[in-house]
Amino acid sequence: MHELGIVVHVINQIEELSKKNNVNKVVELTLEVGEVSGVVKEYFVDAFEWAKKRTEYMKDCKLNLVIIQGITYCEDCKKTYSTTEYGKECPYCHGPHTYLVTGRDVMIKNVKVE
């Protein structure tokens, strides 16, 4: 389960920043999660709920996950399309020269503190 590794990494970053900035507590965290990142939402939420109890600043933190659509770009016809709907082959020209533009990453979008 790589979700726990991601959760621990995110929490460590926020805990470190909270300490450096004299934050009392982190009350809300919003993450952008790509729909093709491989993150299973339910596992991620469970791992976050488990891990936050072991933190100094995030014990009562609310987690918001914003799902970012997977978008692929075709170098042959210069069009974009939904990765999850069509995969690697372009649905317009059926070309194989495509690459993922969005939807792969997990990024911290917003941290609300007190």
C-alpha positions in Angstrom: 0.0 0.0 0.0 1.9 3.0 -1.2 -0.8 5.3 0.1 0.7 5.2 3.6 4.1 6.3 2.2 2.5 9.2 0.5 0.5 10.2 3.6 3.6 10.0 5.8 5.6 12.2 3.3 2.8 14.8 3.1 2.4 14.8 6.9 6.1 15.2 7.5 6.3 18.2 5.1 3.3 19.9 6.8 4.6 19.1 10.3 8.0 20.6 9.5 6.5 23.7 8.0 4.1 24.1 10.9 7.0 24.0 13.4 9.1 26.5 11.4 6.1 28.9 11.1 4.9 28.7 14.8 1.6 27.2 13.9 -0.7 26.1 16.7 -2.5 23.5 14.7 -3.4 22.5 11.2 -7.2 22.3 10.8 -7.7 21.5 7.2 -5.6 20.0 4.4 -6.6 19.9 0.7 -4.7 17.7 -1.7 -5.0 17.3 -5.4 -4.9 13.7 -6.4 -4.6 12.6 -10.0 -7.1 10.0 -11.1 -4.3 8.0 -12.7 -1.9 8.5 -9.8 -2.5 4.9 -8.5 -3.9 6.3 -5.2 -6.9 4.4 -3.9 -9.0 7.1 -2.1 -10.4 4.8 0.6 -6.9 3.5 1.5 -5.5 7.0 1.5 -8.2 8.4 3.8 -7.7 5.4 6.2 -3.9 5.9 6.2 -4.3 9.6 6.8 -6.8 9.1 9.7 -4.3 6.6 11.3 -1.2 8.7 10.8 -2.6 12.1 11.8 -3.3 10.8 15.4 0.5 10.5 15.7 1.3 14.1 14.8 1.9 17.2 16.8 0.0 19.7 14.7 -2.5 17.7 12.7 -4.5 15.6 15.2 -7.8 17.2 14.3 -7.1 18.0 10.7 -9.8 17.6 8.1 -8.7 16.1 4.8 -10.2 17.2 1.4 -9.2 15.3 -1.7 -9.7 17.0 -5.1 -9.5 14.5 -7.9 -7.7 15.9 -11.0 -8.7 14.3 -14.3 -6.2 12.4 -16.3 -5.6 14.3 -19.6 -3.4 12.9 -22.4 -2.0 14.9 -25.3 -1.5 13.5 -28.8 1.6 14.7 -30.6 0.3 13.6 -33.9 -3.0 15.5 -34.1 -2.3 18.0 -31.3 -5.5 17.2 -29.3 -6.2 16.3 -25.7 -8.5 13.6 -24.4 -9.5 11.8 -21.2 -6.8 9.3 -20.3 -9.2 7.1 -18.3 -11.7 6.9 -21.1 -9.3 6.2 -24.0 -5.9 5.2 -22.6 -2.7 5.7 -24.6 -4.0 5.5 -28.1 -5.5 8.8 -29.4 -9.3 8.4 -30.0 -9.1 11.1 -32.8 -6.3 9.9 -35.0 -5.5 6.6 -33.3 -1.8 7.7 -33.1 0.5 6.1 -30.5 2.5 9.3 -29.8 0.8 10.5 -26.7 1.8 11.5 -23.2 0.0 12.2 -19.9 -0.4 16.0 -19.2 -2.4 15.9 -15.9 -3.7 13.4 -13.4 -0.6 11.6 -12.2 0.5 13.6 -9.2 -0.5 14.1 -5.6 0.0 17.7 -4.6 -0.7 19.9 -1.6 -3.2 22.5 -2.7 -4.1 24.3 0.6 -3.3 24.1 4.3 -5.6 25.9 6.8 -4.0 26.6 10.1 -4.8 28.3 13.4 
